[in-house]
């Protein structure tokens, strides 16, 4: 089988993670790494034995490349994904795919016209605990899924925060997209969505809570914040309540490897750890992308339509707290 040849756009923290993942795949060759900063391009290219580039258009147009991996700031995604699809490349793009629905739809339509894959980094679908709960909901082994609560709490909107990211937008798209996708994966399309936001002094939303309702009283609550105190670690988690069990997952990022717990409480037994194999989810999703290019995996799991479903919920959240 011929190797899959990939160009990586972006040499920040996410580009570095992707370069390391590809370097571990013998069936993949990273041809080039783009960054406007030559030193960054060279540093990340060295990880995966690629050539550094400072011209994204030149790299996209190379005839010897099968796919483009986009790890650039969200507002630039459309500017590189569309030319890549027009050039006949498969594309993997980090979330959020786009910040506006019409952009996302144009990219989806371009991929369909070109007959190319457009896969999106809906990371939770590649995290073992999230997949475990989705399988439990599908099987019904613990009864009906009654409610889901998710949280994604950071301090990136503070000027002095260690996780400060000036190019990030508000939490509705930068953070909530991942959990909206998870909730949609578990529960489908909601009947209604309402949201409220705590705001920064300049009026921007800083912490958002959204409540989604479903038939028979089932519901989901999605919380995201960029306003935690600057010294607070970034935390991500969920609680999934079934008729006969409750699962809880928590990951804390505070320097060094993240600390994770995943437990289930059922009946009169205290919460117990759930035995899952924890693999690097970035490696899982990128290996799947490569397998889809080779025709060895179903592309539906990370298809652009899944990202559009999550984006619609993010935009409905903005409309809800804006009109309140």
VENJOVEN-V505280 format. One record per backbone hydrogen bond with DSSP energy under -1.0 kcal/mol. CO is the residue of the C=O (numbers start at 1). NH is the residue of the N-H. If there is no record, write none. Layout:
# VENJOVEN-V505280
co=CO nh=NH
co=CO nh=NH
This chain:
# VENJOVEN-V505280
co=4 nh=29
co=5 nh=66
co=5 nh=67
co=6 nh=31
co=7 nh=69
co=8 nh=34
co=9 nh=71
co=12 nh=16
co=13 nh=17
co=14 nh=18
co=15 nh=19
co=16 nh=20
co=17 nh=21
co=18 nh=22
co=19 nh=23
co=22 nh=25
co=25 nh=28
co=27 nh=4
co=29 nh=6
co=31 nh=51
co=32 nh=8
co=33 nh=53
co=34 nh=10
co=37 nh=41
co=38 nh=42
co=39 nh=43
co=40 nh=44
co=41 nh=45
co=42 nh=46
co=45 nh=50
co=51 nh=33
co=53 nh=35
co=55 nh=59
co=56 nh=60
co=57 nh=61
co=59 nh=62
co=62 nh=65
co=66 nh=90
co=67 nh=7
co=68 nh=92
co=69 nh=9
co=70 nh=94
co=73 nh=76
co=74 nh=77
co=77 nh=80
co=77 nh=81
co=78 nh=82
co=80 nh=84
co=81 nh=85
co=82 nh=86
co=83 nh=87
co=84 nh=89
co=85 nh=88
co=90 nh=68
co=91 nh=119
co=92 nh=70
co=93 nh=121
co=100 nh=104
co=101 nh=105
co=102 nh=106
co=103 nh=107
co=104 nh=108
co=105 nh=109
co=106 nh=110
co=107 nh=111
co=108 nh=112
co=109 nh=113
co=110 nh=114
co=111 nh=115
co=111 nh=116
co=117 nh=91
co=118 nh=304
co=119 nh=93
co=120 nh=122
co=121 nh=123
co=122 nh=125
co=123 nh=126
co=124 nh=127
co=127 nh=131
co=128 nh=132
co=129 nh=133
co=130 nh=134
co=131 nh=135
co=132 nh=136
co=133 nh=137
co=134 nh=138
co=135 nh=139
co=136 nh=140
co=140 nh=143
co=142 nh=244
co=144 nh=243
co=146 nh=219
co=147 nh=241
co=148 nh=221
co=149 nh=239
co=150 nh=223
co=151 nh=237
co=152 nh=225
co=153 nh=235
co=154 nh=228
co=155 nh=158
co=158 nh=161
co=161 nh=164
co=165 nh=168
co=170 nh=173
co=170 nh=174
co=171 nh=175
co=171 nh=176
co=176 nh=180
co=177 nh=181
co=178 nh=182
co=179 nh=183
co=180 nh=184
co=181 nh=185
co=182 nh=186
co=183 nh=187
co=184 nh=188
co=192 nh=213
co=194 nh=211
co=196 nh=209
co=198 nh=206
co=198 nh=207
co=200 nh=203
co=204 nh=200
co=206 nh=226
co=207 nh=198
co=208 nh=224
co=209 nh=196
co=210 nh=222
co=211 nh=194
co=212 nh=220
co=213 nh=191
co=215 nh=218
co=218 nh=214
co=219 nh=148
co=220 nh=212
co=221 nh=150
co=222 nh=210
co=223 nh=152
co=224 nh=208
co=225 nh=154
co=226 nh=157
co=229 nh=232
co=234 nh=253
co=235 nh=153
co=236 nh=251
co=237 nh=151
co=238 nh=249
co=239 nh=149
co=240 nh=247
co=241 nh=146
co=241 nh=147
co=245 nh=242
co=246 nh=265
co=247 nh=240
co=248 nh=263
co=249 nh=238
co=250 nh=261
co=251 nh=236
co=252 nh=259
co=253 nh=234
co=259 nh=252
co=261 nh=250
co=262 nh=274
co=263 nh=248
co=264 nh=272
co=265 nh=246
co=266 nh=269
co=272 nh=264
co=280 nh=284
co=281 nh=285
co=282 nh=286
co=283 nh=287
co=284 nh=288
co=285 nh=289
co=286 nh=290
co=287 nh=291
co=288 nh=292
co=289 nh=293
co=290 nh=294
co=291 nh=296
co=292 nh=295
co=300 nh=303
co=302 nh=120
co=303 nh=306
co=303 nh=307
co=304 nh=308
co=305 nh=309
co=306 nh=310
co=307 nh=311
co=308 nh=312
co=309 nh=313
co=310 nh=314
co=311 nh=315
co=312 nh=316
co=313 nh=317
co=314 nh=318
co=315 nh=319
co=316 nh=320
co=317 nh=321
co=318 nh=322
co=319 nh=323
